């Protein structure tokens, strides 16, 4: 029973961080109209080259710092990038924050970004109901120190 309670706390902690980050986003984390969502989107210089300035990140990407980002994460689902074997520094950070690595739960959060961005509040309501979570109150002063 303790393991289930601990996992529920981890889900809540991640859900709270994702919802707070997502509420600040102005649009999906994509480069082109038909592009897949990106863990990071960087500004482009006048010469057309990517800069180091982050201009957007997906729901999952928005809750970890850019220093842990690798282009090799793109086009991989969250439960893959949070596998010790591929990105151990990210996994250590994630675990240190007390975030859940539950595969199904991460999938729900990614789908909320990838396919329901414009209706994300409704998607969050569904996730909260289905997972027994509480939706965080919108706080105007909340900042995302991650990206």
C-alpha positions in Angstrom: 0.0 0.0 0.0 2.9 2.4 0.8 4.3 2.0 -2.8 0.9 3.0 -4.2 0.6 6.0 -2.0 4.2 7.1 -2.9 3.5 6.7 -6.6 0.3 8.7 -6.2 2.3 11.5 -4.6 4.8 11.4 -7.5 2.0 11.6 -10.0 0.5 14.6 -8.2 3.8 16.4 -8.0 4.5 15.9 -11.8 0.9 16.7 -12.7 1.1 20.0 -10.7 4.3 21.0 -12.4 3.0 20.1 -15.9 -0.3 21.9 -15.4 1.4 25.1 -14.1 3.8 25.1 -17.0 1.2 24.3 -19.6 -1.0 27.2 -18.5 1.7 29.6 -19.5 2.2 28.2 -22.9 0.9 30.2 -25.9 1.1 27.3 -28.4 2.3 23.8 -29.0 6.0 23.1 -29.0 6.5 22.7 -32.7 8.6 24.3 -35.4 6.3 23.9 -38.4 2.6 23.5 -38.7 2.9 19.7 -39.4 5.8 19.1 -37.1 5.9 16.7 -34.1 5.9 18.3 -30.7 9.4 19.0 -29.4 10.9 18.8 -25.9 12.7 22.0 -26.8 12.2 24.7 -29.6 15.1 27.1 -30.0 15.0 30.6 -31.4 16.4 30.9 -34.9 18.9 33.6 -35.9 18.5 35.9 -38.9 20.8 33.6 -40.7 18.4 30.7 -40.1 20.5 28.9 -37.5 19.2 27.7 -34.2 20.4 29.7 -31.2 20.7 28.6 -27.6 17.6 30.6 -26.6 14.6 28.3 -25.7 11.3 29.7 -27.0 9.1 26.7 -26.2 9.0 23.3 -24.7 6.4 20.5 -24.5 4.6 19.6 -21.3 7.2 17.1 -20.3 10.2 19.2 -21.6 8.9 22.2 -19.7 9.6 20.6 -16.3 13.2 19.9 -16.7 16.1 22.3 -17.3 17.6 22.9 -20.7 21.1 21.8 -19.4 19.7 18.2 -19.4 18.2 18.4 -22.9 19.7 16.5 -25.8 18.6 16.6 -29.4 18.6 12.8 -29.2 15.4 13.1 -27.1 13.3 14.3 -30.0 10.9 11.9 -31.6 11.1 9.6 -28.5 8.2 9.2 -26.0 8.8 10.4 -22.4 9.1 7.0 -20.8 12.0 6.3 -23.2 13.9 9.5 -22.4 13.3 8.8 -18.7 15.1 5.5 -18.9 18.4 5.4 -17.1 20.1 3.7 -20.0 19.5 6.7 -22.4 19.7 9.9 -20.4 20.8 9.0 -16.9 21.3 12.7 -15.8 17.7 13.5 -16.7 16.5 10.4 -14.9 18.4 11.3 -11.8 17.0 14.9 -11.9 13.5 13.5 -12.5 13.7 11.1 -9.6 15.3 13.8 -7.4 12.3 16.0 -8.0 10.0 13.2 -6.9 8.2 13.0 -10.3 6.5 9.8 -11.5 8.0 7.7 -14.3 4.8 5.7 -14.7 4.6 4.9 -18.4 0.8 5.2 -18.8 0.7 8.4 -16.8 3.5 10.0 -18.9 1.6 9.0 -22.0 -1.5 10.7 -20.8 0.4 13.9 -20.2 2.1 13.7 -23.6 -1.2 13.1 -25.4 -2.7 16.1 -23.6 0.0 18.2 -25.3 0.2 16.5 -28.6 -3.5 16.1 -29.4 -5.4 18.3 -27.0 -3.3 21.4 -26.6 -6.2 23.8 -27.3 -8.4 21.9 -24.9 -5.7 21.1 -22.3 -7.8 22.3 -19.3 -10.5 19.7 -20.2 -7.8 17.1 -20.8 -6.3 17.9 -17.3 -9.8 17.6 -15.8 -10.1 14.1 -17.3 -6.6 13.1 -16.2 -7.3 14.4 -12.6 -10.6 12.5 -12.4 -9.2 9.3 -13.8 -6.0 9.3 -11.7 -7.5 10.7 -8.5 -5.4 13.9 -8.7 -6.1 17.5 -7.8 -5.8 20.3 -10.4 -3.6 23.0 -9.0 -5.0 26.5 -8.6 -3.8 29.0 -11.1 -1.3 31.2 -9.4 -0.2 34.3 -11.3 3.2 34.4 -9.7 4.1 30.8 -10.6 7.3 30.6 -12.7 9.0 27.8 -14.4 12.6 27.8 -13.5 13.2 24.6 -15.5 13.7 25.8 -19.0 
